[in-house]
Structures are given as structure tokens and as C-alpha cells.
Amino acid sequence: MKTLKAGLLPLYIELYDDINPAWRKPLKAFVRTISDRLGRLGVQIEAAPICRLEPEFRAAVKALERQGCDALITLHLAYSPSLESADVLAGTPLPIVVLDTTPDFAFGPDTSPALIMNNHGIHGVQDLCNLLNRRGKPFAIEAGHWERSDVLQRVVDQVRAACLAAALRTVRVGLIGKPFAGMGDFSVPSAKLKKDLGVTTLPVSPAGLGRLLPKAGDPAVAAEIARDCKTFDCKGLDQDAHRQATRVSLALERFVRNEKLSAVTLNFQAVTKTSGLPQMPFLGLCKAMARGTGYAGEGDVLTAALVGSLMRVYPETSFTEMFCPDWKGGRIFLSHMGEINPAVSERKPVLYWSNPWIFSDAEPPVSMGACFKPGRAMFVNLAPCREGYALVAAPVTMISGGTNKKFRTTIRGWMKPALPLEDFLAAYSRVGGTHHAALVYGASMATLAGFSRLMGFAFEPIE
């Protein structure tokens, strides 16, 4: 999982320093406490100095941007006039997470009035959030007592959401060949994806990928084969086919590295005898996902971008499709031709030669057989809508794949949704879920909801 990094921006008011500079002393300690607690929850915190005036806010935010923060967490130590900070915060590319909390848990009739000075930041939060809304700056807000609630964990969830949003807005997807003709659900023009989401599409022909193939005798091929034999079950695999598949895998890896890609997508129909690429790079696509490169089949740039973004925070993510309903067991069989992230495999993946290859006149490829590991996961889909996009998220339980040897050379998994199967399938299609999706281990509904808000998606949980 990516190390999250957030800036912590404490807000204050110059008036209080003019009246009594000692008032800020306990609040400085409070900033250190919040920074430490967030650090324990897995966020690397870069704490800015306490800011009061517009030049201070501008300098602090610029410094946090330079430090590579994924998000900016605001913390009101007192009332802070919003016009000192609102334009700076509305203008930063960093997503904003507002932490609405106070040092003390109780403030009832028996409380000392002396505690007012330390615990009245909430109306500063209201002032600032009003201006952020008016300036069109998306933000997340979480409220609660820092010690007596889960508010800090919720803030961490929102930092993850911010990281996902930043990843999607900067994703670069390599499109190898043309999308599968007639598949309409994921079809969005590249220019629209760029305008709507920030997704950059880099088209390349299979021949362009073929030009990156290692030459005969390249030692990188033998070294990669040796790693495969340690990582995967290669018993009985045709050695010449494995060598050719490794050359194609390395070409794909070079393409991703050279173009600084976050994801790739490839239509298997584009790989033919005359395409310039000898075989479909199933093995390379699986390895790419294991390295954190997003993927989707059939030229689906939208889902490839989603998978690549999710992988920035959740490395145990894989492209998948719902294939067959198990009405009797209340489950859904997940599969695809030969692509899975090996990091989510229940057992050591099997490499096998797909001979004969019936889908084109290209060489038979080396493919992977693997089963999604059991456990809790999230089925996530990004669906184009009549207006905008919907993020569909469903908590699911993955079931062990068992020991049926007939499935040994198949991508497979059995997913049990939280709803009865018939209700889940109807709900999924009712909100427009597409037939390509991501299976994500470790994701939370709160983070996905925050991601959706920051991107301006409709959020469609199915639970």
C-alpha cells in the first residue's frame, strides 16, 4: 500500500496573538498530538506552522505542495477569518480534508469558561467551508472528538480518497490497438476522458510494441524466465513458448516504463500474425498488474484508468469480469481470458501454453491460471452515465476456489455479494454498472465514497 503523505495546516487568528500570545501555547501542543495520532494511523504528516494571515497561508501551502503531499488537512485551533485562507485553499491542487475537532471532549454547564479559547474552532470551520463551497473547491470534512471517536481514522480514509482522486486525474493509459468493436458500455472518447477526468490516452499499434522486443540472446530474457520459475508453477510449460512470451512481456514492461504509464489496455483481436507482436501478452499483463500498473481488457481505457488509480492505494487490486451466476450457491463466477494480478492469487499461479489459440492467427500465448484468494473485498466499477459518471461499489466475500483440477488453467474466483444474488445483479445493472470492473482487497466504503465526491461522481453503493 502506498505511503500516504498529508500536510497538516493549523488555522488561527492574529487578534489573539495581539491580545495574549500565551494563548497559543497549549494549542501548539495539540497540533503535535494530532500529528502524532495521524502518524500512528499510517499517514506521514508534514505539519505547517500555525497560520493566521494570507501571506502565511500562501507560504505554508506552497511548501506542502513542494513536499509532495497527497492532501491537505486543516485544523482550526480557534476562529480564523476565512478570507485570510479561502483563496489559497481554493487555489491549491491539493485536495482539502477539514478536521473538525477540539482539544476537550466535554463542554457542559459545569465547564470552566477559561476553556472557551481552546475549543471554539467550529465556527471557523463553518466560515471556511462556506467560502470553499462558493468558490467551487471540493473538500471532505470529518467531525468528532479526536480521542473519543473514530474521526482521525475517517480523516485517513479521506486522505486515501484524495490520493485516489489525484491518481485518476493524472493517469496515463497506453491503448494498444483499437477497442473491441461494438462494446458500448465502457466506450468514452479519449478527448472526453481527458476533459472530464484528466485521463491521458496514448495509442500505440501492436507493431509499436513489437519494436521494443528484446533481441535474440538478450540476457534479460533468461533472467526473467528464471524469476518466473521461482514465482509461478511452470511445470510442463513449453520452453520456446515461454521464451517468446517473456520477450513480449519485456516489451510491454519497456513500453510502460518509457511512456511513464499508469495503466494499459489491449484488445486481443489486435494481435495477429501480421501485427508485429507475435503473441497476446497475457503473462506480461499479469506481471504489469503485480508491479502496480492498471489494466483492463478489450481496449477499455476507462476501467484501466480506474484500476491503475486504485492500485496507487490498494496494490491488491485486479481487473476482472462477472461471468456466470451460481444461482444455487448465491455466488458469481469471476473470470477473464488470461489476466489477473498474481498478488491476489489463492495459490501459486500456473503458467501454461494456450495451444491451440482459436481467437486469432497469432502464436498461441502463454497464459496464467489462478484463483482469487478468499476474503473480504470490494467490487468497484466506474460507469459512464447520461450525465457524468457513477462509481459503483459493492462489498463482497471471495470464496476459496477449491481443488477442482479442471479449473487449473483458468482465471477464476467465486464472489458472494452482501445482497441475495438476484437482488445484487438487478441493482448493479439498474445503476448502469459495466461488464468490466476491479476487485479490490482492503478498500473501505468510506474511502470510495470520498473518492467519488472529490471526482464529482454519483456514488452507488450496493450493500
Buried (B, 14 or more C-beta within 10 A) or exposed (E): EBEBBBBBBBBBBBEBBEEEEEBBEEBBEBBEEBBEBBEEBEBBBBBBBBBBBBEBBBBBBEBBBEEEBBBBBBBBBBBBBBEBBBBBBBEBEBBBBBBBBBBEEEBEEEEEEEBEBBBBBBEBBEBBBEBBEEEEBBBBBBEBBBEEBEBBBBBBBBBBBBBBBBBBBEBBBBBBBEBBEEBEBBBBEBEEBEEBBBBBBBBBBBEBBBEBBBEEEBEBBEEBBEEBBEBBBBEEBBEEBBBBBBBBBBBBBBBBEEBEBBBBBBBBBBBBEEBBBBBBBBBBBBBBBBEBBBBBBBBBBBBBBBBBBBBBBBBBBBBBBBBEBBEEEBBBBBBBBBBBBBBBBBEEBBBBBBEEBEBBEBBBBBBBBBBBBBBEBBBBBBBBEEEEBBBBBBBBBBBBBEEEEEBBBBBBBBBBBEBEBEEBBEBBEEBBBBBBBBBBBBBBBBBBBBBBBBBEBBBBBBE
